[in-house]
Amino acid sequence: MRTILSILTIFSLCGIQAQEYTPSQGLEAPRGALTVHPTETSAETAAEADNRYMTRLNNWEQNGGEFATEFTVPFAWINRQVFFCLDQASGDYEVRINGRTAAYNADANAPASINITKLVEEGRNRIEVILAQPSPTAPLESWKENPAPAIGRACVMSQPTMHIRDVAVRTRLSEDGDATTEVAIVVKSDALNPRTSRICYDLFSPTGLNAATGYKEITLDMRREDTVRFVARIPKDSLWAPESPTLYTLKLKTQYEGRFEEYMQMPLGFRTATVEKQQLSINGEPRTLRVREVPANSSPAEIKAMHAEGYNTFKLLPGPVSEPLLDSCDRWGLFVIAQAPIDTRRSGDSRRIGGNPSNDPQWESAYIERTANSYHTTKRHPSVIAFSLARQSSNGINLYESYLNLKRFEDSRPLIYPDGGGEWNNDPLQLE
């Protein structure tokens, strides 16, 4: 009798400790890395340093799974938007500003941006990051073994009410071997009434040649988002390729009522990546992919050492992705297969109720969020030539829907899922 009661007690405690999946709330849409600067000189010389519009948060107080620190909102940020940005965390987390909930993030592997404008005040403010323990999304993260509570790099950043939210590129080859590239600049307004701003751009080659220059006027209604585009001609010998990983420099600035309100600068590589009969082609030339699986946080030195062993393609394992890894592969002409943070091998392969989450509709939004985050946060890197939906996660409705959702972006790069049992949600790609 005592044994039966003990077993019942154990199951009861497990039920108390278990946490149900909570979808993300209060997050900005995913985007590639952006840093805001107050001047063009700052944008050119201090990509990672604090500036008038960005403050790194380094001095955190930790109490178990709770992290807290203070930051200052200066007068210069009044009538602008304030964002809290966190690279990663060891599990799902809630963000509180001055004691009030700002957001909840169910994908702590991807960088998150949270608009906290309504919750802050001029002067000192307090921010808390509270990790869910145990993490409700643990079934999707079989690579983790009881991780200690931790958070990654964090900052608070100010942008104008109408601001640049993301940048993406799409390149097409011309019959003469050159290419035409379209640069898309996503602009968002958080104003309560229509607002017009000017988006100024300059695109420079490594030799300093101006490949495109100009501006676009854009008017947005209340809390709207839209995209402005410009086109540039890229010579064949300036396309990004393993033999010549050419990177251009894009400079952006926003202007409102005659005042420049933010400056950005970023490297861009232009190339096409297509697949025909399972063969990847870069700029129309077939490429052999010699693949090595690596942790997503591998250092550039580790990547260089593996490249010396003959590998030219690095398939990331699930987990937070290192931006220095991607930047290094961009500069060195190496290929990357980005991996969504989904690994459910501990749940087995059964598609029945109670089996693998990949076929459980209750997890659909989590799968779609994680695969979309993985795509948007890595898409701008020319080294990224494919996207992997999951690893060792059976197959089912959630991976089908994730595949279809990513296809909406009309990207020519393949979406792969080698562990999918040969089903249709895997673009065949020859890997060695």
CORVENUR-V101411 format. One record per run of one state. SS is the DSSP state (2 for helix, 1 for strand, 0 for the rest). FROM is the first residue (numbers start at 1). TO is the last residue. If there is no record, write none. Layout:
SS_FROM_TO ; SS_FROM_TO
This chain:
0_1_1 ; 2_2_17 ; 0_18_24 ; 1_25_25 ; 0_26_36 ; 1_37_37 ; 0_38_39 ; 2_40_45 ; 0_46_50 ; 1_51_51 ; 0_52_53 ; 1_54_56 ; 0_57_60 ; 1_61_63 ; 0_64_65 ; 1_66_73 ; 0_74_74 ; 2_75_77 ; 0_78_80 ; 1_81_86 ; 0_87_88 ; 1_89_89 ; 0_90_92 ; 1_93_97 ; 0_98_99 ; 1_100_105 ; 0_106_111 ; 1_112_115 ; 0_116_116 ; 2_117_119 ; 0_120_122 ; 1_123_131 ; 0_132_137 ; 2_138_140 ; 1_141_141 ; 0_142_150 ; 1_151_151 ; 0_152_153 ; 1_154_159 ; 0_160_161 ; 1_162_173 ; 0_174_178 ; 1_179_189 ; 0_190_194 ; 1_195_204 ; 0_205_209 ; 1_210_220 ; 0_221_224 ; 1_225_234 ; 0_235_235 ; 2_236_238 ; 0_239_239 ; 1_240_241 ; 0_242_243 ; 1_244_245 ; 0_246_247 ; 1_248_256 ; 0_257_258 ; 1_259_268 ; 0_269_272 ; 1_273_276 ; 0_277_278 ; 1_279_282 ; 0_283_284 ; 1_285_287 ; 0_288_290 ; 1_291_294 ; 0_295_299 ; 2_300_308 ; 0_309_312 ; 1_313_316 ; 0_317_322 ; 2_323_332 ; 0_333_334 ; 1_335_339 ; 0_340_342 ; 1_343_343 ; 0_344_344 ; 2_345_347 ; 0_348_356 ; 2_357_359 ; 0_360_360 ; 2_361_378 ; 0_379_383 ; 1_384_388 ; 0_389_390 ; 1_391_391 ; 0_392_396 ; 2_397_407 ; 0_408_413 ; 1_414_416 ; 0_417_432
